[in-house]
Amino acid sequence: MAVVKTPQSGKVVLKVQTGVSETGSPVFKLRTYTNIRSEATDDDIFAVAAGLGSLQQHTLVEIVRQDINTLINQ
């Protein structure tokens, strides 16, 4: 039996630094964009996320892509 993966959807998370705590540690916030098409390429996702990051008031630190898949045992 083989396991078959079926892509469903995904999301992109932008991590931005919003400031510094009293102890000097950076403070981060996450901006999440859902319903990302599973067939979108990593290059396309990165380009759009970087564009969104440039519109943020705070500094973009990290871009994360999370894909959601269904696994079926056939």
PyMOL commands that set and color helices and strands:
alter all, ss='L'
color gray80, all
select helices_A, chain A and resi 42-55
alter helices_A, ss='H'
color red, helices_A
select strands_A, chain A and resi 3-20+26-34+59-73
alter strands_A, ss='S'
color yellow, strands_A
deselect
rebuild
show_as cartoon
